[in-house]
């Protein structure tokens, strides 16, 4: 431990916010500490530390945190500054951006994964009033055809 370089330590055990089982939250949540989700969330989640989605957790939101651990279900894009872990019971439908990714064997993952060195990634910028950017560009409507042609 003496020879390890000092870096920002994230903790999934020093929880400051818990969304308990049977609780449903809709909107945007920002926290400086770790967020643990055991209930249901829709909207956007942001933590300066860690987001942990427990097995009972159901999330329809974009997640932005130092590290993200998913054991429940997540539908949304995940941006982790340091690492993302999807455990054997986790399910993720959405795009991943993280320098380190761990996905257990047999996990349901549907999306794209972008891995770059820490510091080379930029977190998504959106406000509560704007919808999140789609991961795929929307198809453009063709020009209308004149009738009777």
C-alpha positions in Angstrom: 0.0 0.0 0.0 2.9 2.4 0.5 4.0 2.2 -3.1 0.6 2.8 -4.6 0.1 6.2 -6.2 -2.5 8.4 -4.6 -5.7 8.8 -6.6 -9.3 9.6 -6.0 -10.9 6.7 -4.2 -14.5 5.9 -4.8 -16.5 4.0 -2.2 -19.5 1.8 -2.8 -19.9 1.3 0.9 -20.0 4.9 2.1 -23.6 5.5 1.0 -25.1 8.9 1.6 -28.3 8.4 -0.4 -30.6 5.4 -0.5 -33.6 5.0 -2.7 -35.2 2.1 -0.8 -37.4 -0.8 -2.1 -40.9 0.3 -2.8 -39.8 3.9 -3.5 -40.3 5.5 -6.9 -38.5 8.7 -7.9 -38.9 10.6 -11.2 -36.6 13.5 -12.0 -32.9 14.4 -11.6 -30.8 13.4 -8.6 -27.3 14.9 -8.0 -25.2 13.8 -5.1 -21.6 14.4 -3.9 -21.6 10.9 -2.3 -22.6 7.4 -3.1 -26.1 6.6 -4.2 -27.6 3.2 -3.7 -30.8 2.3 -5.6 -33.1 -0.5 -4.4 -36.3 1.0 -5.7 -37.3 2.6 -9.1 -35.8 5.7 -10.7 -36.6 7.5 -13.9 -34.8 10.6 -15.1 -31.1 11.3 -14.6 -28.7 10.3 -11.8 -25.4 12.0 -11.1 -22.9 11.3 -8.4 -19.4 12.6 -7.7 -18.7 9.2 -6.1 -20.5 5.9 -6.9 -23.9 4.8 -8.1 -24.9 1.3 -7.0 -28.0 -0.3 -8.5 -28.9 -3.3 -6.2 -30.7 -6.4 -7.6 -34.1 -4.9 -6.7 -33.2 -1.6 -8.4 -34.9 -0.6 -11.7 -33.5 2.5 -13.4 -34.7 4.2 -16.6 -32.2 7.1 -16.5 -28.8 8.2 -17.7 -26.1 7.6 -15.0 -23.0 9.7 -14.5 -20.6 8.9 -11.7 -17.0 8.1 -10.7 -17.9 4.5 -10.7 -21.1 2.6 -11.4 -22.0 -0.9 -10.1 -25.1 -2.5 -11.7 -26.7 -5.6 -10.1 -30.3 -4.7 -11.1 -31.8 -3.4 -14.3 -30.7 -0.2 -16.1 -32.2 1.3 -19.3 -30.1 4.4 -20.1 -26.6 5.5 -21.0 -23.8 5.0 -18.4 -20.8 7.4 -18.1 -18.2 6.3 -15.5 -15.1 8.4 -14.9 -13.1 5.4 -13.5 -15.0 2.1 -13.9 -18.3 0.3 -14.6 -19.1 -3.1 -13.3 -22.1 -5.2 -14.3 -22.5 -8.1 -12.0 -24.0 -11.5 -12.9 -27.5 -10.4 -12.0 -27.3 -7.1 -13.8 -29.0 -6.0 -17.0 -28.0 -3.0 -19.1 -29.7 -1.5 -22.2 -27.8 1.6 -23.2 -24.4 2.9 -24.2 -21.3 2.7 -21.9 -18.5 5.2 -21.7 -15.8 4.3 -19.2 -12.0 3.7 -19.1 -12.5 0.3 -17.3 -15.4 -2.0 -17.8 -16.2 -5.4 -16.1 -19.2 -7.3 -17.4 -19.9 -10.7 -15.8 -20.5 -13.7 -18.0 -24.1 -14.2 -19.1 -25.2 -10.5 -18.5 -27.7 -8.9 -20.8 -26.0 -5.9 -22.3 -27.4 -4.1 -25.4 -25.6 -1.0 -26.5 -22.3 0.4 -27.5 -19.1 0.6 -25.4 -16.5 3.4 -25.6 -13.3 3.0 -23.6 -10.8 5.8 -23.3 -8.1 6.6 -20.8 -9.3 8.6 -17.8 -9.2 12.3 -18.5 -9.8 11.8 -22.2 -13.5 11.4 -21.8 -16.0 14.2 -21.5 -19.2 13.6 -19.5 -22.5 14.3 -21.3 -23.8 17.8 -20.9 -27.5 18.2 -20.5 -29.9 20.1 -18.3 -33.0 18.9 -16.6 -35.2 20.6 -19.2 -33.5 19.0 -22.2 -34.0 15.4 -23.2 -30.8 13.3 -23.3 -29.1 13.1 -26.6 -30.1 9.9 -28.5 -27.3 7.4 -28.9 -28.2 7.0 -32.6 -29.1 9.9 -34.9 -32.8 10.0 -35.8 -33.6 9.2 -39.4 -34.4 12.2 -41.5 -37.8 12.4 -43.2 -37.5 12.3 -47.0 -38.9 15.3 -48.9 -42.6 15.0 -49.5 -43.7 13.8 -52.9 -46.0 15.9 -55.0 -49.5 14.3 -55.2 -50.7 13.0 -58.5 -47.2 12.4 -59.9 
